[in-house]
Amino acid sequence: MRKERTTILSSGACLTMFLLCGVASASDKKAESPYAPIAGQCVAVVQVKGMACGMNCPSRVSMALKGVKGVNKVRVNYETKRADILAVAKTCEKKALEQFPKALKEAGYDGKVTEVIKGDKAG
C-alpha cells in the first residue's frame, strides 16, 4: 500500500511540474506567444537549433538572450525549439533583430527570428 501511495504522489508531482512550467506540446501546430506586448514593447519569436537536452540548454539559451540590451523576459520551449522574447520596441527593429542570432551563436546555438509581434499603440 505504501508503495502505491508513493507512486501516486510522484505522478502528482510530475503533473504539477508540467503545469507549473508551462510546457507546450510539440504537437501544437502554431504555438502562441506567452507574452502580449503593450505599447513600447514587442515580442520576437526565435527558432533555436542545437539544443541537445531539455535540462540545461533552455536555461543557457535564456541567459544568452537575456544578455541582449532591451530584453525584459525570455521563455524557451525545448520541445518546440522556440524562444519568445519580450523586449522594448527598439529591440525588434529590423537591424536590431540581428542581436538574437548573434547572442545564440556566442552561446553555441543557431537561431533565426521567425516572427515579430509589436505592441499596440497607447490610445
C-alpha positions in Angstrom: 0.0 0.0 0.0 2.8 2.4 0.9 4.5 1.8 -2.5 1.3 2.7 -4.4 0.9 5.9 -2.4 4.5 6.9 -3.3 3.8 6.3 -7.0 0.6 8.4 -6.9 2.4 11.3 -5.2 5.2 11.0 -7.7 2.7 11.1 -10.6 1.0 14.1 -9.0 4.3 15.9 -8.6 5.2 15.3 -12.2 1.8 16.6 -13.3 2.2 19.7 -11.1 5.7 20.4 -12.5 4.3 20.0 -16.0 1.5 22.5 -15.3 3.8 25.0 -13.4 6.5 25.0 -16.1 4.0 25.8 -18.9 5.4 23.1 -21.2 3.8 23.3 -24.6 3.2 20.2 -26.6 5.3 19.6 -29.7 2.1 18.6 -31.4 0.7 22.1 -31.3 0.7 23.3 -34.9 1.2 27.0 -34.2 2.2 27.9 -30.7 1.1 31.3 -29.4 3.5 33.6 -27.5 3.0 33.6 -23.8 3.6 37.4 -23.9 1.2 40.1 -25.0 3.3 43.2 -25.7 1.9 46.6 -24.8 2.8 50.0 -26.3 6.5 50.4 -26.5 7.1 46.6 -26.3 7.5 43.8 -28.8 7.9 40.0 -28.9 10.5 38.4 -31.0 10.0 34.7 -31.8 13.2 32.8 -32.4 13.6 29.2 -33.7 16.6 27.7 -31.9 18.8 24.9 -33.3 21.4 22.9 -31.3 19.6 22.3 -28.0 20.6 18.7 -27.2 18.7 18.3 -23.9 15.8 19.8 -22.1 17.7 20.2 -18.8 20.4 22.8 -19.3 20.1 24.0 -22.9 16.9 26.1 -22.3 18.4 27.9 -19.4 21.6 28.6 -21.4 19.6 29.9 -24.3 17.5 32.0 -22.0 20.6 33.5 -20.3 22.2 34.3 -23.7 19.0 36.1 -24.9 18.5 38.0 -21.7 22.0 39.4 -22.2 20.7 41.4 -25.2 20.1 45.1 -24.3 16.4 45.8 -24.1 15.2 42.3 -23.3 12.8 42.1 -20.4 11.7 38.4 -20.4 12.6 35.2 -22.2 10.7 31.9 -22.4 12.4 28.9 -24.0 10.5 25.8 -25.0 12.7 22.8 -25.6 10.1 20.6 -27.3 9.2 23.2 -30.0 12.8 24.6 -30.1 11.3 28.1 -29.7 12.2 31.2 -27.7 9.7 34.0 -27.1 11.5 37.3 -26.2 9.6 40.2 -24.6 11.6 43.4 -25.2 11.4 47.1 -25.7 10.2 48.1 -29.2 13.6 49.3 -30.4 15.0 45.8 -29.9 12.6 44.5 -32.6 13.6 46.9 -35.3 15.0 45.2 -38.4 18.7 45.9 -37.8 18.5 45.2 -34.0 16.9 41.8 -34.5 20.4 40.5 -35.7 21.4 40.6 -32.0 19.4 37.5 -31.2 21.0 35.0 -33.6 24.4 36.6 -32.7 23.8 36.0 -28.9 22.8 32.5 -29.6 25.8 31.8 -31.8 28.1 33.0 -29.0 26.4 30.5 -26.6 26.8 27.6 -29.1 23.4 27.6 -30.7 21.9 28.7 -34.0 18.8 30.8 -34.1 16.5 32.6 -36.6 13.9 35.2 -35.9 10.7 33.9 -37.4 8.1 36.4 -36.1 7.9 39.8 -34.5 4.7 40.9 -32.6 4.6 44.6 -31.9 2.6 46.1 -29.0 -0.4 48.2 -29.7 0.0 52.0 -29.6 -1.3 53.6 -26.5 -4.8 55.0 -27.0 
